[in-house]
């Protein structure tokens, strides 16, 4: 079974989805992609997750993101499930689920993308848990999390991580501290020399703390846009 790690190139693939057949690289275009898998169609936690993602989708779209869901069930099951998801979610701006769900009944794609964990159903069939990948426009795997079958994911945390990565990509001299949220200060990397500060940050930086190895410096993140 292949193992994907952060920084790996996610392989291209073709798949049948609720929005038609896709070639992943062509479908991705120049977008970030959040690919998230589910153990089984129609289960309560999975239905709640897809409904919540549908509500949050506009926030992610503004950040150049596409969603791509996955489950090891058939296209027929997916299409029936979409109706349930739409009915469950009472806050959709339109009566539609805009992002596709991949049908992967034989689990080939789940194997290729390393989505299986050590969970099985009542028939001892291998299940995906709740893995989620953030893939950048260069097809690189930048973030992953793996929740257990019993626990739904948190879209606010996923959005927080995405915003952090996008800011740090735009300004490679910064990084974000624990519990950082958009609008908070970001930290200047320790290897950035004082002589470079004015060039990179015309408004200067603030010293948060002085350590035995140097200062921990910060800058307002609104200055980075």
N, C-alpha and C positions, 0 to 999 in steps of 0.2 A: 504494500500500500504506500503510495507516495506521501511525502510529508512536506507541506508548505510552511515556510518561515517568513517572517517580516523581511521585506526587501526582495523576495523572489518575484519573478515574472509569472503572473497567473496565465496558464496556457489558454490558447484560444479553443473554442468549442462551438459546436452547433447544437441547438436544442429546440424541442417543441415546447411552446408556451401557450398560455391563454390569450396572447396577443399575436399568435402566428409563430412560424419558425424564425429563429434568429441565428446569426453568426455573431458571437460575442464581441469581437473586436470591432466589427462594422456597426453593431448596435450601440456599443459604448460611445463611439465618436470621440469627442474631446472632453468627455465628462468624467467625473468621479463616479464610481459605482459602489453602492452598498448591496452586497449579496448576502442574503440571510436565509437559512434553512430551517425547516420545521419537521418534527418527528412524524406527523400524520395529519391528513386533512380532517376537518370537522371537529378536532379536539378543542375544548374550551379555551385553553391558554393560547393556542395557535390562532384561533379566530379573533381573540381579543388583541393579539399582537398586530395582525394584519390590518385590523380596523384602526388601531391607534397610529400605525405607520401611515395609513391613508390620510388621516387628519393632519399629521405632521409633514406630509409630502411637500406642501408649498414652501415651508421654511427651508427644506433641503434643496428644492429646485432653485431657489435664489442663490444657493451656494454651488451651483453647477453640478448637481448630483442626480443620478438616476437610481431607482430601486429595482432590484431583481430578486424575487422570492423563489424558493425551491422547496420541493417536497418529493419524496419517493412514492408518489401516487400517480394515477393515470390522468390524462388530459380531461377525460369525461368527469372524473371525480373533482378535479380542479374547477371546472366550469360550474358544476353544481355548488361547490363550496363558495365560489365568488358571490353567488346569490345570498348565501347565509351571511357572509362578511359584510356585504352592503346593507343587509337588513339589520345586522347587529350594530353597525356604526350609524348613528343618527345625526352626524355632524358633517357628512361629506357635502362639498359644494355642488357636486353633480352625482347622479345616480350611477356611478361607475367606479371601478377600481382601475386606476390609470396605469399602474405598473404590472408587468407580466409575472406569472408564476410558472416556473419550469416544471414540466412533467418528466420525471426520471424514474419510471416504474421499475426498471431493472437495476437502478443504483449505479450505473456506469459513471455518470457525471459526479455523483457523490464520492465515488472512489477516486476519480481523477483529481478532484478538488480537495480531497482529504477532509470530507465533511462527516464521516462516520466516527462515532465514539463507541463505547462499550455498552450500549443500551440495546435491548431487544424487546419485541412485543410478545404477546401471549403465545404466538406461534414460533417463538425463538428467531424471528426475522430481525436482522440488524437494522437499527434505527439511527438516523442522525439525532443529535440532541438539539441544541439551539446555537450552532456556530454562526458567526457574523463576520464578514470580511469587508474592509474598506479598501477599494482598489483605485489607484490614482489614474490620471489620463494616459500615463505611460505603461499601464497594465501592471504596475508594481503593487504587491500586497503591502499595505502600509499599517494596517491595524487588524487585529482579530480578537474576538472574545468568544467564549464557549460557555453558555449557560446550561444547567441541567434541564431535563425534560419538564420538570415540575415548576420551573421558575421563568416567568416572562421577562423580556429584556426592557431596558429603559431608554426610550428614544432621546430624552434630554441629555443623557450621558453620551450617547452616540454623536449627537449634534455638537456637544462640547468638545469632544475629541477631534471631530472633523474641523471645527473652527480653529482649534489650536494648530493642527497640522498645516492648514492653509496659511495661517499667519506666519508660521515658522518657515514655510516654503518661500513665502514672499520676502521675508526678511530673515535670511539664514543666520544672522548674528544673535537671534533671540530664541528663548524657550519659555515654556509656561510652567508655573509652580503648581503644587498640589491645590486642588479645588478651584483652579482658575476658571473664570467664566468670561465670556466676551464682554469687554468694557473694563476689566480689571487690568492692573499693571502686568507687564511681562518682564522676564528677567533677561539681562544681557549675559551672553555666554562668557565664562571666565577667561577664555582665550582672546577675547577682543581687547586690544590694547587701548590705553587711555588716549594715545595719539590718534586713534581712528574714530574716537567717540564723536567728535564734532562733525566729521564728514558723514558718518552714518546717521547720527541723531543730532540734527542742528539745534534742537532745544535742550540738549544735554540729558543727563540721566540723574537718578536719585540713588544715594547710597542707602541700602536697606540694613546692611549689617557688615561689620568688618571682621573677617576671620583671620586666622594665623597664616592663611595662604593668599589673602587679598580681600577685596570688597565684593559683596553681593550687590549688584547694581540693577536698577529697574527703570522702565520707561513706560509711559502711558500708551496703551495699545491703540488709542484713537490716532496717535501720531504716525502709525504705521500704514494707514490707508491712503 
